[in-house]
């Protein structure tokens, strides 16, 4: 499954938003925001699979706003 993340800078923080899964997180820098959203997405997918839901694994993470 291809997942997209929007990276937004606001008030010296970076917000990472995954619209497909309606997940958000923030961090003090871009790299931490991307790392955190990846961890949260992986946890979300693994948890759904453990509950028996038919959810594809993440195959690609596309980050918009990463410079």
N, CA, C and O atoms as a CHARMM CRD file, in Angstrom:
* protein
*
  268
    1    1 UNK  N      0.84600  -1.16800   0.00000 PROA 1      0.00000
    2    1 UNK  CA     0.00000   0.00000   0.00000 PROA 1      0.00000
    3    1 UNK  C      0.89500   1.23500   0.00000 PROA 1      0.00000
    4    1 UNK  O      1.85200   1.31900   0.77000 PROA 1      0.00000
    5    2 UNK  N      0.58300   2.16800  -0.85000 PROA 2      0.00000
    6    2 UNK  CA     1.31100   3.43300  -0.93200 PROA 2      0.00000
    7    2 UNK  C      0.62600   4.42700   0.00200 PROA 2      0.00000
    8    2 UNK  O     -0.58000   4.65100  -0.09300 PROA 2      0.00000
    9    3 UNK  N      1.40600   5.01800   0.90200 PROA 3      0.00000
   10    3 UNK  CA     0.87900   5.95800   1.88600 PROA 3      0.00000
   11    3 UNK  C      1.50100   7.32400   1.63400 PROA 3      0.00000
   12    3 UNK  O      2.70100   7.43100   1.38100 PROA 3      0.00000
   13    4 UNK  N      0.68400   8.36100   1.70400 PROA 4      0.00000
   14    4 UNK  CA     1.21600   9.71100   1.54500 PROA 4      0.00000
   15    4 UNK  C      1.19700  10.43800   2.88400 PROA 4      0.00000
   16    4 UNK  O      0.33700  10.20400   3.73300 PROA 4      0.00000
   17    5 UNK  N      2.16700  11.32100   3.04200 PROA 5      0.00000
   18    5 UNK  CA     2.28200  12.13600   4.24700 PROA 5      0.00000
   19    5 UNK  C      2.50100  13.57700   3.80900 PROA 5      0.00000
   20    5 UNK  O      3.35300  13.86200   2.96800 PROA 5      0.00000
   21    6 UNK  N      1.72700  14.47200   4.38800 PROA 6      0.00000
   22    6 UNK  CA     1.91100  15.89800   4.16800 PROA 6      0.00000
   23    6 UNK  C      2.69700  16.43900   5.34800 PROA 6      0.00000
   24    6 UNK  O      2.32500  16.21800   6.50100 PROA 6      0.00000
   25    7 UNK  N      3.76600  17.13400   5.07100 PROA 7      0.00000
   26    7 UNK  CA     4.61600  17.69700   6.10300 PROA 7      0.00000
   27    7 UNK  C      4.43500  19.20900   6.09900 PROA 7      0.00000
   28    7 UNK  O      4.66800  19.86700   5.08500 PROA 7      0.00000
   29    8 UNK  N      4.02100  19.75200   7.23200 PROA 8      0.00000
   30    8 UNK  CA     3.68600  21.16900   7.33100 PROA 8      0.00000
   31    8 UNK  C      4.48700  21.78400   8.47500 PROA 8      0.00000
   32    8 UNK  O      4.54100  21.23100   9.57300 PROA 8      0.00000
   33    9 UNK  N      5.10300  22.92600   8.21000 PROA 9      0.00000
   34    9 UNK  CA     5.80900  23.63900   9.27200 PROA 9      0.00000
   35    9 UNK  C      4.88800  24.71900   9.82900 PROA 9      0.00000
   36    9 UNK  O      4.32100  25.52200   9.08800 PROA 9      0.00000
   37   10 UNK  N      4.75300  24.71600  11.16400 PROA 10     0.00000
   38   10 UNK  CA     3.90000  25.71400  11.80600 PROA 10     0.00000
   39   10 UNK  C      4.46600  26.03500  13.18900 PROA 10     0.00000
   40   10 UNK  O      4.64300  25.13800  14.01400 PROA 10     0.00000
   41   11 UNK  N      4.74400  27.28900  13.43600 PROA 11     0.00000
   42   11 UNK  CA     5.22300  27.75000  14.74400 PROA 11     0.00000
   43   11 UNK  C      6.41600  26.94200  15.24000 PROA 11     0.00000
   44   11 UNK  O      6.42000  26.47100  16.37700 PROA 11     0.00000
   45   12 UNK  N      7.42600  26.78300  14.39300 PROA 12     0.00000
   46   12 UNK  CA     8.66700  26.07400  14.74200 PROA 12     0.00000
   47   12 UNK  C      8.45500  24.60300  15.07200 PROA 12     0.00000
   48   12 UNK  O      9.29900  23.99100  15.72700 PROA 12     0.00000
   49   13 UNK  N      7.35200  24.03100  14.63200 PROA 13     0.00000
   50   13 UNK  CA     7.09500  22.59400  14.75900 PROA 13     0.00000
   51   13 UNK  C      6.72500  22.06500  13.38800 PROA 13     0.00000
   52   13 UNK  O      6.31800  22.81600  12.50100 PROA 13     0.00000
   53   14 UNK  N      6.87400  20.76700  13.23000 PROA 14     0.00000
   54   14 UNK  CA     6.50700  20.12100  11.97600 PROA 14     0.00000
   55   14 UNK  C      5.37500  19.14200  12.23500 PROA 14     0.00000
   56   14 UNK  O      5.46000  18.27900  13.10900 PROA 14     0.00000
   57   15 UNK  N      4.32800  19.29400  11.46400 PROA 15     0.00000
   58   15 UNK  CA     3.16600  18.41500  11.57200 PROA 15     0.00000
   59   15 UNK  C      3.20700  17.45000  10.39700 PROA 15     0.00000
   60   15 UNK  O      3.33500  17.86300   9.24400 PROA 15     0.00000
   61   16 UNK  N      3.09900  16.16800  10.69700 PROA 16     0.00000
   62   16 UNK  CA     3.03100  15.13600   9.66100 PROA 16     0.00000
   63   16 UNK  C      1.59900  14.60600   9.65100 PROA 16     0.00000
   64   16 UNK  O      1.08500  14.15700  10.67500 PROA 16     0.00000
   65   17 UNK  N      0.97000  14.66300   8.49100 PROA 17     0.00000
   66   17 UNK  CA    -0.42200  14.24700   8.33800 PROA 17     0.00000
   67   17 UNK  C     -0.51700  13.15500   7.28800 PROA 17     0.00000
   68   17 UNK  O     -0.01400  13.30100   6.17500 PROA 17     0.00000
   69   18 UNK  N     -1.17100  12.05400   7.65600 PROA 18     0.00000
   70   18 UNK  CA    -1.42900  10.96600   6.71600 PROA 18     0.00000
   71   18 UNK  C     -2.92800  10.96700   6.40300 PROA 18     0.00000
   72   18 UNK  O     -3.72300  10.46300   7.19600 PROA 18     0.00000
   73   19 UNK  N     -3.32100  11.52900   5.25400 PROA 19     0.00000
   74   19 UNK  CA    -4.74900  11.64900   4.94100 PROA 19     0.00000
   75   19 UNK  C     -5.45400  10.31400   4.73700 PROA 19     0.00000
   76   19 UNK  O     -6.63900  10.20200   5.05100 PROA 19     0.00000
   77   20 UNK  N     -4.76500   9.29900   4.22100 PROA 20     0.00000
   78   20 UNK  CA    -5.42100   8.00600   3.98200 PROA 20     0.00000
   79   20 UNK  C     -5.89800   7.34700   5.27900 PROA 20     0.00000
   80   20 UNK  O     -6.93700   6.68700   5.30200 PROA 20     0.00000
   81   21 UNK  N     -5.13100   7.53100   6.35100 PROA 21     0.00000
   82   21 UNK  CA    -5.47000   6.89100   7.61800 PROA 21     0.00000
   83   21 UNK  C     -5.94700   7.88600   8.67300 PROA 21     0.00000
   84   21 UNK  O     -6.24300   7.49300   9.80200 PROA 21     0.00000
   85   22 UNK  N     -6.02400   9.16500   8.31900 PROA 22     0.00000
   86   22 UNK  CA    -6.44000  10.23200   9.23400 PROA 22     0.00000
   87   22 UNK  C     -5.59900  10.21800  10.50800 PROA 22     0.00000
   88   22 UNK  O     -6.13200  10.20900  11.61800 PROA 22     0.00000
   89   23 UNK  N     -4.27900  10.21800  10.33100 PROA 23     0.00000
   90   23 UNK  CA    -3.33000  10.19100  11.44100 PROA 23     0.00000
   91   23 UNK  C     -2.45200  11.43800  11.35000 PROA 23     0.00000
   92   23 UNK  O     -2.02500  11.83700  10.26700 PROA 23     0.00000
   93   24 UNK  N     -2.19400  12.04000  12.50100 PROA 24     0.00000
   94   24 UNK  CA    -1.33900  13.21400  12.58400 PROA 24     0.00000
   95   24 UNK  C     -0.35300  13.05800  13.72500 PROA 24     0.00000
   96   24 UNK  O     -0.63500  12.37000  14.70600 PROA 24     0.00000
   97   25 UNK  N      0.80200  13.69600  13.59900 PROA 25     0.00000
   98   25 UNK  CA     1.74200  13.79400  14.70600 PROA 25     0.00000
   99   25 UNK  C      2.58700  15.03300  14.47500 PROA 25     0.00000
  100   25 UNK  O      2.54200  15.64300  13.40700 PROA 25     0.00000
  101   26 UNK  N      3.35300  15.39200  15.48600 PROA 26     0.00000
  102   26 UNK  CA     4.21400  16.55700  15.32600 PROA 26     0.00000
  103   26 UNK  C      5.56300  16.29300  15.96800 PROA 26     0.00000
  104   26 UNK  O      5.72300  15.37000  16.76700 PROA 26     0.00000
  105   27 UNK  N      6.53500  17.12800  15.60100 PROA 27     0.00000
  106   27 UNK  CA     7.88100  17.02600  16.15800 PROA 27     0.00000
  107   27 UNK  C      8.58100  18.36500  15.96700 PROA 27     0.00000
  108   27 UNK  O      8.07600  19.25700  15.28600 PROA 27     0.00000
  109   28 UNK  N      9.73400  18.48300  16.57200 PROA 28     0.00000
  110   28 UNK  CA    10.49700  19.71500  16.49900 PROA 28     0.00000
  111   28 UNK  C     11.28600  19.88200  15.22000 PROA 28     0.00000
  112   28 UNK  O     11.74400  20.98200  14.91000 PROA 28     0.00000
  113   29 UNK  N     11.45400  18.77600  14.45600 PROA 29     0.00000
  114   29 UNK  CA    12.14800  18.88400  13.17500 PROA 29     0.00000
  115   29 UNK  C     11.54700  17.90100  12.17600 PROA 29     0.00000
  116   29 UNK  O     10.78900  17.00400  12.54500 PROA 29     0.00000
  117   30 UNK  N     11.89800  18.08500  10.90500 PROA 30     0.00000
  118   30 UNK  CA    11.30200  17.28400   9.82300 PROA 30     0.00000
  119   30 UNK  C     11.60100  15.79900   9.97400 PROA 30     0.00000
  120   30 UNK  O     10.70600  14.96400   9.83900 PROA 30     0.00000
  121   31 UNK  N     12.85800  15.47100  10.25500 PROA 31     0.00000
  122   31 UNK  CA    13.23700  14.05900  10.34300 PROA 31     0.00000
  123   31 UNK  C     12.48000  13.33000  11.44900 PROA 31     0.00000
  124   31 UNK  O     12.02800  12.20100  11.25600 PROA 31     0.00000
  125   32 UNK  N     12.34200  13.97400  12.60600 PROA 32     0.00000
  126   32 UNK  CA    11.59900  13.35300  13.70400 PROA 32     0.00000
  127   32 UNK  C     10.11700  13.21000  13.36500 PROA 32     0.00000
  128   32 UNK  O      9.49400  12.20800  13.71600 PROA 32     0.00000
  129   33 UNK  N      9.55700  14.19800  12.69000 PROA 33     0.00000
  130   33 UNK  CA     8.14300  14.11700  12.31000 PROA 33     0.00000
  131   33 UNK  C      7.90500  12.95400  11.35100 PROA 33     0.00000
  132   33 UNK  O      6.92200  12.22500  11.48500 PROA 33     0.00000
  133   34 UNK  N      8.80300  12.78300  10.38700 PROA 34     0.00000
  134   34 UNK  CA     8.67100  11.67800   9.43600 PROA 34     0.00000
  135   34 UNK  C      8.85800  10.33200  10.13800 PROA 34     0.00000
  136   34 UNK  O      8.10700   9.38800   9.89400 PROA 34     0.00000
  137   35 UNK  N      9.86300  10.25300  11.01000 PROA 35     0.00000
  138   35 UNK  CA    10.10800   9.00400  11.74700 PROA 35     0.00000
  139   35 UNK  C      8.90200   8.64500  12.62200 PROA 35     0.00000
  140   35 UNK  O      8.48600   7.48700  12.67100 PROA 35     0.00000
  141   36 UNK  N      8.35200   9.63800  13.30400 PROA 36     0.00000
  142   36 UNK  CA     7.19400   9.37700  14.17500 PROA 36     0.00000
  143   36 UNK  C      5.98000   8.91000  13.38500 PROA 36     0.00000
  144   36 UNK  O      5.30900   7.95800  13.78300 PROA 36     0.00000
  145   37 UNK  N      5.69000   9.57900  12.25900 PROA 37     0.00000
  146   37 UNK  CA     4.51100   9.17500  11.48400 PROA 37     0.00000
  147   37 UNK  C      4.70100   7.78200  10.90000 PROA 37     0.00000
  148   37 UNK  O      3.73600   7.02500  10.79900 PROA 37     0.00000
  149   38 UNK  N      5.93400   7.42400  10.51100 PROA 38     0.00000
  150   38 UNK  CA     6.19600   6.06600  10.02300 PROA 38     0.00000
  151   38 UNK  C      5.92600   5.04400  11.12700 PROA 38     0.00000
  152   38 UNK  O      5.30000   4.01300  10.88200 PROA 38     0.00000
  153   39 UNK  N      6.39700   5.33000  12.33400 PROA 39     0.00000
  154   39 UNK  CA     6.17600   4.42500  13.46400 PROA 39     0.00000
  155   39 UNK  C      4.68700   4.26400  13.75500 PROA 39     0.00000
  156   39 UNK  O      4.21300   3.15500  14.00000 PROA 39     0.00000
  157   40 UNK  N      3.96000   5.36700  13.72600 PROA 40     0.00000
  158   40 UNK  CA     2.52300   5.32700  14.01600 PROA 40     0.00000
  159   40 UNK  C      1.77200   4.56600  12.92800 PROA 40     0.00000
  160   40 UNK  O      0.88100   3.77300  13.23100 PROA 40     0.00000
  161   41 UNK  N      2.11900   4.79800  11.67400 PROA 41     0.00000
  162   41 UNK  CA     1.47200   4.08800  10.56100 PROA 41     0.00000
  163   41 UNK  C      1.73800   2.59100  10.66400 PROA 41     0.00000
  164   41 UNK  O      0.82000   1.78700  10.50500 PROA 41     0.00000
  165   42 UNK  N      2.98200   2.21100  10.92700 PROA 42     0.00000
  166   42 UNK  CA     3.30100   0.78500  11.07700 PROA 42     0.00000
  167   42 UNK  C      2.53100   0.16300  12.23300 PROA 42     0.00000
  168   42 UNK  O      2.02600  -0.95200  12.10700 PROA 42     0.00000
  169   43 UNK  N      2.43500   0.86600  13.35200 PROA 43     0.00000
  170   43 UNK  CA     1.67500   0.37000  14.50200 PROA 43     0.00000
  171   43 UNK  C      0.20000   0.21400  14.13600 PROA 43     0.00000
  172   43 UNK  O     -0.42600  -0.78400  14.49100 PROA 43     0.00000
  173   44 UNK  N     -0.34800   1.19000  13.43400 PROA 44     0.00000
  174   44 UNK  CA    -1.74900   1.16800  13.01000 PROA 44     0.00000
  175   44 UNK  C     -2.02800  -0.05800  12.14000 PROA 44     0.00000
  176   44 UNK  O     -3.00100  -0.78000  12.35800 PROA 44     0.00000
  177   45 UNK  N     -1.16100  -0.28200  11.15300 PROA 45     0.00000
  178   45 UNK  CA    -1.34300  -1.40500  10.23000 PROA 45     0.00000
  179   45 UNK  C     -1.17700  -2.74100  10.95100 PROA 45     0.00000
  180   45 UNK  O     -1.98700  -3.64900  10.76400 PROA 45     0.00000
  181   46 UNK  N     -0.13900  -2.87000  11.77000 PROA 46     0.00000
  182   46 UNK  CA     0.08300  -4.11600  12.51300 PROA 46     0.00000
  183   46 UNK  C     -1.07200  -4.41600  13.46200 PROA 46     0.00000
  184   46 UNK  O     -1.49200  -5.56800  13.57900 PROA 46     0.00000
  185   47 UNK  N     -1.58800  -3.39800  14.13700 PROA 47     0.00000
  186   47 UNK  CA    -2.71800  -3.59300  15.05200 PROA 47     0.00000
  187   47 UNK  C     -3.96300  -4.04600  14.29800 PROA 47     0.00000
  188   47 UNK  O     -4.67100  -4.94700  14.74900 PROA 47     0.00000
  189   48 UNK  N     -4.22900  -3.42900  13.16200 PROA 48     0.00000
  190   48 UNK  CA    -5.39200  -3.81600  12.36200 PROA 48     0.00000
  191   48 UNK  C     -5.26200  -5.25500  11.88500 PROA 48     0.00000
  192   48 UNK  O     -6.23800  -6.00600  11.89700 PROA 48     0.00000
  193   49 UNK  N     -4.06200  -5.64200  11.46600 PROA 49     0.00000
  194   49 UNK  CA    -3.84500  -7.01800  11.01200 PROA 49     0.00000
  195   49 UNK  C     -4.00700  -8.01600  12.15700 PROA 49     0.00000
  196   49 UNK  O     -4.54300  -9.10500  11.95500 PROA 49     0.00000
  197   50 UNK  N     -3.54600  -7.65300  13.36200 PROA 50     0.00000
  198   50 UNK  CA    -3.71400  -8.52400  14.52500 PROA 50     0.00000
  199   50 UNK  C     -5.17600  -8.74200  14.86500 PROA 50     0.00000
  200   50 UNK  O     -5.54500  -9.80300  15.37000 PROA 50     0.00000
  201   51 UNK  N     -6.01700  -7.74500  14.59400 PROA 51     0.00000
  202   51 UNK  CA    -7.45200  -7.87800  14.83600 PROA 51     0.00000
  203   51 UNK  C     -8.16600  -8.58200  13.69400 PROA 51     0.00000
  204   51 UNK  O     -9.39100  -8.70200  13.70300 PROA 51     0.00000
  205   52 UNK  N     -7.40600  -9.04700  12.71100 PROA 52     0.00000
  206   52 UNK  CA    -7.97700  -9.81600  11.62300 PROA 52     0.00000
  207   52 UNK  C     -8.50600  -8.99700  10.47200 PROA 52     0.00000
  208   52 UNK  O     -9.17100  -9.53500   9.58700 PROA 52     0.00000
  209   53 UNK  N     -8.22700  -7.71500  10.46200 PROA 53     0.00000
  210   53 UNK  CA    -8.67600  -6.88000   9.35600 PROA 53     0.00000
  211   53 UNK  C     -7.74400  -7.07300   8.16600 PROA 53     0.00000
  212   53 UNK  O     -6.54000  -7.27000   8.33300 PROA 53     0.00000
  213   54 UNK  N     -8.29800  -7.01500   6.99500 PROA 54     0.00000
  214   54 UNK  CA    -7.53200  -7.20500   5.76800 PROA 54     0.00000
  215   54 UNK  C     -6.90900  -5.87000   5.35800 PROA 54     0.00000
  216   54 UNK  O     -7.49100  -5.11100   4.58200 PROA 54     0.00000
  217   55 UNK  N     -5.72800  -5.60000   5.88700 PROA 55     0.00000
  218   55 UNK  CA    -5.02900  -4.35100   5.62900 PROA 55     0.00000
  219   55 UNK  C     -3.67400  -4.66800   5.01200 PROA 55     0.00000
  220   55 UNK  O     -2.92000  -5.48900   5.53500 PROA 55     0.00000
  221   56 UNK  N     -3.37500  -4.02000   3.91100 PROA 56     0.00000
  222   56 UNK  CA    -2.08600  -4.22600   3.25000 PROA 56     0.00000
  223   56 UNK  C     -0.96700  -3.59800   4.06200 PROA 56     0.00000
  224   56 UNK  O     -1.18900  -2.62700   4.78600 PROA 56     0.00000
  225   57 UNK  N      0.21900  -4.14200   3.94600 PROA 57     0.00000
  226   57 UNK  CA     1.39300  -3.53600   4.55800 PROA 57     0.00000
  227   57 UNK  C      1.81000  -2.31800   3.74200 PROA 57     0.00000
  228   57 UNK  O      1.50700  -2.21800   2.55300 PROA 57     0.00000
  229   58 UNK  N      2.50600  -1.40100   4.39200 PROA 58     0.00000
  230   58 UNK  CA     2.97600  -0.21100   3.70700 PROA 58     0.00000
  231   58 UNK  C      4.16900  -0.58400   2.82500 PROA 58     0.00000
  232   58 UNK  O      5.15200  -1.14800   3.30500 PROA 58     0.00000
  233   59 UNK  N      4.07500  -0.27200   1.55800 PROA 59     0.00000
  234   59 UNK  CA     5.16500  -0.57400   0.63500 PROA 59     0.00000
  235   59 UNK  C      5.94900   0.67600   0.25100 PROA 59     0.00000
  236   59 UNK  O      7.11600   0.60000  -0.13500 PROA 59     0.00000
  237   60 UNK  N      5.29100   1.82900   0.36400 PROA 60     0.00000
  238   60 UNK  CA     5.94500   3.07500  -0.02000 PROA 60     0.00000
  239   60 UNK  C      5.36400   4.22300   0.78300 PROA 60     0.00000
  240   60 UNK  O      4.15000   4.30300   0.97600 PROA 60     0.00000
  241   61 UNK  N      6.22800   5.11300   1.25000 PROA 61     0.00000
  242   61 UNK  CA     5.81200   6.30700   1.96400 PROA 61     0.00000
  243   61 UNK  C      6.26600   7.50700   1.13900 PROA 61     0.00000
  244   61 UNK  O      7.46200   7.70400   0.92700 PROA 61     0.00000
  245   62 UNK  N      5.31700   8.30100   0.68000 PROA 62     0.00000
  246   62 UNK  CA     5.60200   9.47500  -0.13800 PROA 62     0.00000
  247   62 UNK  C      5.36300  10.70500   0.72300 PROA 62     0.00000
  248   62 UNK  O      4.24400  10.94200   1.17800 PROA 62     0.00000
  249   63 UNK  N      6.41400  11.48900   0.94600 PROA 63     0.00000
  250   63 UNK  CA     6.33000  12.66700   1.81100 PROA 63     0.00000
  251   63 UNK  C      6.29100  13.92000   0.96200 PROA 63     0.00000
  252   63 UNK  O      7.21400  14.19000   0.19400 PROA 63     0.00000
  253   64 UNK  N      5.21900  14.68600   1.10100 PROA 64     0.00000
  254   64 UNK  CA     5.06300  15.95900   0.40800 PROA 64     0.00000
  255   64 UNK  C      5.44600  17.07600   1.37500 PROA 64     0.00000
  256   64 UNK  O      4.91100  17.16000   2.48000 PROA 64     0.00000
  257   65 UNK  N      6.36500  17.92000   0.95500 PROA 65     0.00000
  258   65 UNK  CA     6.78700  19.02800   1.79700 PROA 65     0.00000
  259   65 UNK  C      8.15600  18.80300   2.40000 PROA 65     0.00000
  260   65 UNK  O      8.64900  19.65500   3.14000 PROA 65     0.00000
  261   66 UNK  N      8.78700  17.67000   2.10200 PROA 66     0.00000
  262   66 UNK  CA    10.14000  17.39200   2.61300 PROA 66     0.00000
  263   66 UNK  C     11.14300  18.06800   1.70900 PROA 66     0.00000
  264   66 UNK  O     11.17400  17.81100   0.50600 PROA 66     0.00000
  265   67 UNK  N     11.95700  18.92500   2.27400 PROA 67     0.00000
  266   67 UNK  CA    12.95500  19.65300   1.48200 PROA 67     0.00000
  267   67 UNK  C     14.33600  19.21900   1.86600 PROA 67     0.00000
  268   67 UNK  O     15.31600  19.71700   1.31100 PROA 67     0.00000
